[in-house]
Amino acid sequence: MKFKTLAATLLCSVALFCGCAKDTDVVLKVNDQTITRAEFYSDFDRIKNLQFKNAPKEIQKENSYPMLSLKDKYTNDVIIRTLLAQEFEKRKIQASEQEIKDKKAQIVAQIGSQEQFDNILKENGITQERLNSDMANEVKIDKLAAQVAPKVSEKDVKKYYEDNKQQFSLPERVSVAHILIDTNPENIKRKLVDADKEAKLSSNDIDKRVKEEVEKQEKLAVELQAKAAKNPKIFAQLAKEYSTDKATAEKGGDLGYVMSGQMVKEFEEAAFKQKVGTVGPLVKSQYGTHIIYVKDKAAKGIQPYAKVKADLEKYLTMQKRFESLQKLIEGLKSSANIEYVDESLNPDVLKKQLDEAIKKQTEKEKKEADKKSFLDKIKKDKKD
C-alpha cells in the first residue's frame, strides 16, 4: 500500500493567508480575519494561468463553466485554509525548521528524485519561499490530524485484515534490479541530433556515429554483465555508475517486486525464468539492453498478517486522520462567521452562474447538433 501525505490529499499545496493585510479592498471575511483582493487573486491568477493557458478562448472567459467552477473551488479552499490557520494558532501548533526539511525530503522521495521535484516546482511557478511555507503548513496539518483522530488499535488492524483478506492477495512476483545500457539506435540518434545545434553533421555522419556509439554501448553491456554475473555483490555499484535508467540507478538499479504485466515482455520473460541470486544474460528491449539481477521470488497467495501489519496500521491511521480532519473542517466551517464582501465569491451567486453556463452550453451544443443534422440531410438529398 502506498500512502500520500494527508495535507497533500486534503488540500492544494498553496500558502495560507496571514490576514494582517494593509490593503483595504477586502473580498472575504472569515471570523475576525480579512482576505484582500490582492491576497486572493495573486494565487488564483497563478492557478488559473497554469490550468487554462493553452485552453480555447471560450474556456478562458470569466463566465465559462470551467472558470466559474475553479473560482468556486478556490474560494472554498481559501476559507478552509484560513480556518485551519486559526486552528493552528488556537492549538499553538508550529513547524520547526527540521520538520520542514524532513517534509521536503519525504515528498522528494515520493516523487522519485530532487531533479523531478525541482521541475514540478518550476512548472507550477512555486518559489523556495512559497515552498517552505507550504511545507510548514503540511507539517502543521499532520500534527492537527494526529491530535483530533482516535488511535488505531491492534484489534482494529487485525479486524480489517480478516474482513478484507482478498485485498492482500498477490500473484507470483519477482524482486529484481537492473542496469540499463542505451543501445537503442533511435535514442542515440536523437541525442546526437539534439546536441548538433548548428546542424554541422551530415546524415551520413550521424549514421556513422550512431553505429559507433551502439557498438561501444553493446561492448560496455557485455563487460558489465560479465562482471556482475561473476560477483553479484557489486551489481548495485555498477548500476549507480553505468545505468542510464537514472530513476533506479540511484537505488542500485532496484525495481522492487514486479508482477506480470508491469514490465516490457522481453524483460518480464527473462526475469521470471531466471534463478534467484543470479545475473542473467543480456536482454534487449525497446529501451536498450538490460542486465537483470533476480534477488527473490514470491509465489502467489495471501500475504501473512505479520508482513502487512505495519503498512496496514499506517493506512488505517492515515484514513482515520483524514476522516477526522474532514469532520473538524466541516465543524469549523459550519460555526464560522463567513462574509462574502465580494458577492462574486458567494457560493449561491456562483451556483446560479454555473447553472446558467451549463444551460448556455447545452443550448449551444443543441444548435450545433441541429445544424449538423440539417447539413447532413441536405447532402443526403443531393446524393439521392
Secondary structure, 3 states (H helix, E strand, C coil): CCCCCHHHHHCCCCCCCCCCCCCCCEEEEECCEEEEHHHHHHHHHHHHHHHHCCCCHHHHCCCCHHHHHHHHHHHHHHHHHHHHHHHHHHHCCCCCHHHHHHHHHHHHHHHCCHHHHHHHHHHCCCCHHHHHHHHHHHHHHHHHHHHHCCCCCHHHHHHHHHHCHHHHEECCEEEEEEEEECCCHHHHHHHHHHHCCCCCCCHHHHHHHHHHHHHHHHHHHHHHHHHHHHCHHHHHHHHHHHCCCHHHHCCCCEEEEEECCCCCHHHHHHHHHCCCCCECCCEEECCEEEEEEEEEEECCEECCHHHHHHHHHHHHHHHHHHHHHHHHHHHHHHHCCEECCCHHHCHHHHHHHHHHHHHHHHHHHHHHHHHHHHHHHHHHHHHC
